[in-house]
Amino acid sequence: MARLFGTDGVRGTANREVTAELALDLSVAAAHVLAERGDFAGHRPKAVIGRDPRASGEFLEAAVAAGLASAGVDVVRLGVLPTPAVAYLAISLGADFGVMLSASHNPAPDNGIKFFARGGLKLADEVEDAIEARLGEPWQRPVGAGIGRITDLPDGVERYVDYLVATVPNRLDGLRLVLDTAHGAAAAAAPAALRRLGAEVVTIGDAPDGNNINHECGSTHLEALRAAVLEQGADLGVAHDGDADRILAVDHTGEVVDGDQIMAILALSLRERDALASDTVVATVMANLGFKIAMERAGLKVVQTAVGDRYVLEAMREGGFVLGGEQSGHIIMQEYATTGDGVLAGLHLLARVAESGKPLAELAAVMRKLPQVMVNVKDVDKSLLAASVELAAAVTEAEAELGANGRVLLRPSGTEPLVRVMVEAQTQDQAEQIAHRLAEAVRSALTVAEAA
C-alpha cells in the first residue's frame, strides 16, 4: 500500500480521501505515538490547530480537535492563519505539537493534515510512519478530568504579525505594492504586517469565501498580480499561495521574480549585515544554474539538496545555515522561522528594496536566469534510470555540448511512472533542442529496457 503521509503531510480531496474519520483517527494516533516517545512526560499535553479558509477546514478542524481532546490533549484552536504562524505559535505557546489543515497551493476541493513536533518542526518520517501504523487500533479512553479541553486563541494573527514586524531591519515607508494573498490564509496577516511597517498596499485575492482559494490568483497564477501592478503603477507586487508558505514577486514592469532571485537578493542583504552564516545558501538541485553562478561570483557558497523544503531545512539545520529555499518560492529564514514563511520572506525582500533605494528589477538582476526547459517522459521504467549506460553516454554528450554555462538533470518522479528531463543552456533554443533529444533517449532506453 502507498504511504499515507506524503512530503508535506496527508493530502487529498476533502471528504473523500481526507475525511473527518481519518482526521480524528490520525489525531488520536499522533497523540499516542508522541506520548509513548516521552514528548508529554511530566505535564498535561497541549496542541495548537490552525487552518486555511477552505470550507472543508471547518469540519476537519472539529474532527482533529475531537480526536485530540478524546485522547487527553488540551487543544487551542488558532483559526485561519498561515502555516508558518502555526509553527511559530506552537513554540510561543509552549505546545507539544501543532496541526495545520491546508492543501497549500492546491485547489479548494483538496485539503491536508500536517503535524508539527515540539519546536515548530515537521515530524520525522519515522514518526509519521509510526502514526500511520497506529490508525484504528483499540485504546483505553480517558474519562473525567483526563479528557482534553478545547479553547480558542482570538488574537493569533495579531501575535504572529507582531513577531514578523519585529524581525524586519527597517521600515517600508515610500513603497507602493500590490499584494495577492490567493484568497488564502494570509489575507489578514500579510497586509497588516506590511501596513504596520509603512508600506502602501493594494490588495487582490483578499476575500476568501471557503471555495475560491488559489483560484486564478496567488503565487501559482501570477497573471492577475502582473496586471494589477501595471494598472496601479506600483513599485512591485508580491504573491503568496493558499497557506502562505511561499512567495513570488513581480517587478514594476510585470516581470516575474522567482524564488531563486529572491534568495539571491536576501543572501546579499544578509551578507552585508554579517548575518549569513558561513556565507552559505541552501537550494535544491532544481535551482537555476544562474543562481549558483551569481552566488559564487559574489563569494558565497551554495549547498544543494534533493527537491523538497524538508530536505532544504535538514541541510540548514545540519550545517547551521540561516537561508535556504526553492525556486517555487519556499524560502526558509532559520534565524526567525522553523519552516518556509512567505510573509516573513516578503517583508525582508521589501525591506531590502526600501533600504537600498533600488527597484526590485535592479536587485533581481544580480543573477541572470539561464533558459530552463523541463520535459516529463511518461510511462517509462524509472527504476532503470541510474543503471542505463546509454543514458549516461547521452548525458555526457549533452554536458560537453553545454560546457560550464549549462547543465542537465534527469530525475525520476517520486509519485508517477515518469522521468523529468531538465536542461539549462545559454539560449532557449539550445535548451529545448537538448532537452527533447534527451527525452527521446530516456524513452528509448527505459522503454526498451523494460520490454526486454
Disulfide bonds with the S-S distance in Angstrom:
none
